[in-house]
Amino acid sequence: MSQNNNHAPQPIIPAEPVEVQSGFFVPRMMFFTKGVGRHREKLASFEAALRDAGIERFNLVYVSSIFPPSCKRISREEGLKRLSPGQVVFCVMARNETNEPNRLMASSIGLARPTDKANMYGYLSEHHTYGQTEEKAGEYAEDLAASMLASTLGITFNLDTDWDEREKIYKMSGKIVETTNITQSALGDKNGQWTCIIAAAVLIL
């Protein structure tokens, strides 16, 4: 009686080892930008906001909110010079839109960086809201980023105290060196066209 070897187990070929590269896909630079756009079409208003921010010619990929160790913050002008049309570009973005006339809205990115910039990461936060001024939205985003970093660094704080008081505590700890934000606010178009606003932290590999 002959044997059928069609279902015989195949030898296992070990996979080639994968080398993990240090620094792979870790951004080296970051710049802030913001913009506002208006159009009768919602998507076109977003395109207009991207153009106002100077980042419409890139393929944007949204990522979460870690500011890498040793990452250098540069100006928008310098950052744009380092990017090419069609390039895949990573960013942290806050976006908001409305077609309600005169509705106040804001989009903000907050940044908090540790004192040990070479070895410790910071935080980027996204905040988008209605009915909040540009100043208040910016403070809120900055507060979010700083609070996330403070909790990571083991800094004790009370969330019930206002931002100004907590900002002093964070910086007096000696562990947080910088907090800032970029914020775009706008009123909805008076004629009911779509208004879109964005704020973004653009990461350069």
N, C-alpha and C positions, 0 to 999 in steps of 0.2 A: 504494500500500500504506500503510494507516494505522499510525501508531505507537501502541504501548501505553505510556502514561506511568504505569501503576500502580507501577512499580518505579523511577521516577525518583528520584535522590537529593534529599533534603529539605534546605533551607538550615539551617545550624547557627545556632541562636540562642544567643548568649553568655549564660552564667549571670550572675545578679546577683552583684556582689561581696558577700562576707560580712564584716561588720565584727567583728573580734575584740575583745571587751570586756575591758579590763584589770580583773582582780579577779573575773571571772565565775566563780561557783561556788567561790570561795575562802572557806573558813570564817573567820569573824571571832572566834569564841569556841569554847571547848571546856571540858567538865567531865567529871570521872571519876565512875563509879558502879560498884557491884557488888551481887551478890545470890545467894541460894541458895534452891532450891525442892525440895520432895519430893512425890511422887505415885506412885500405882501405874502410871500411864501415863507413858511417856517424854516425849511432847510436852507433857503437862500439867505435868510437873516443870519444863520449860523456861519455860512461861508463868508458873509460880510464881516462878521466879528473876527473870524480867523484872519482875514485880510488886514483888518485894523491892527491885529496883534502881530502881523508879519509872519504867520506860520501856516498860511493856507496852501503852500506848495509842497508840504511834507505829508507823508503817510503817518498819521499820528496813532500811537498805541498808548492807551491809558494804563498806568501802573499805580500801585499803592504808594504808601507815604513814608518811605525811608530815605533820608538824606545821607548818602554814603560817607564813611570816614575818608578824610583827605580830599573830598570833593571841593572844587574851587567855584565860588560864585563869581560870575562874570556879567558884564553888561549885555543887554539885548543886542546891541550893535555888534559886539564881538562874537556873541554866540551865533547869530545868523550868518556871519562870515564863514563859520566852521561847518555849515550844513549845506547840502546840495538838493536841488529840486527832485522830488520823488523818493527821497531818502526815508527809510523807516526811522521814526523819531519817537522816543519814549517821553511821556510827560504826565504830570499830575495836574488835572484840570478841574476847575469848578465852573459850572455852566448853569445859566438860568435864562428863561425866556417868558414872554407874555405877549398877548395881543389885546390886553385890556388897557384902554387909554389912561395915561398918567399914573399907572401903577408903579410904585417904587420897588426896586429889586436890587440885589447886590450879589456878587460872586467874589469869593476871596480865597487866597492860599496863604496859610500861615507857615512860618518856619521857626524852628527852635534848634539851636546847635549847642553841643556840649563844649566845655572848656578843652577837653582832650579831643581835638578835632582829628588827630592823626589815627586814633585807635577806636574811637567811639562814634557811632552813628547818631544822627539827629532825626527830627521828625518834620514832615510836611503834612499839613491838614487842609482839607477842602471844606468850604462852607458856602452854601447858596441859600438865599432867604428872600422873603418879601417883606416890605414895610420897615426895613432896617436901613439906617443911613450908612454911607460908605465907611465912616469912622467907626461906628459900632460893629459893623460886620467885620472889619479888619481886626479890631480888638478881639472879637470872638474867635476868629480863625487863629490868631496869634496865641490866644489863651489855650485853645485846643491842642496846638502843637506843643506848647510849653508844658502843659499838664501831662501829656503822654510821655514826654521826655523826663519830666520830674519823677513820675511814678517808676519809670525804668531805672532811674539813677538812685531810687530810694530816698528821695527828698520828701519830708513830711510837710503836708499842706492841707488847708481846709478849703474845700470847694465852695463853701458858703461865703467866703470872703470875696471882695470884688477883685477884678483883674489887676488893678494898680498895686494893691497890697500883696497879691501873690507874686507879681512880677518882681517886687523887691525881695521877697523870700527866696525865689528861685535864683536870682543873681547874687544875693548875699551868701548863698550856699557854696559859692565858688565852683559849682559843677556845670552851670549853664552860663554861657558867655554872650549869646546873642538870641534875641527874638525879634521877628519882623513880619511884615505881611505885604501882599500886593492885592489891591481890591479894585474892582470895577463896579460902579453903580450906574443906574439909568432909570428914567421914567418911561413907561410904555408909550409908544407913539400915539400922539393925540388923535390921529385919524384911524387908529385900530390896526395898523400894520404890525407884523411881528417884530418885536425887539428882542435881540439876543445879546447877552453879555457873557464874557469869559475872563477868567484869570487862570494863568498856568505857570507851572515851574517846568521848564524844558530841560531834559537831561541829555548830556552829550557823552557818548562813550569814548 
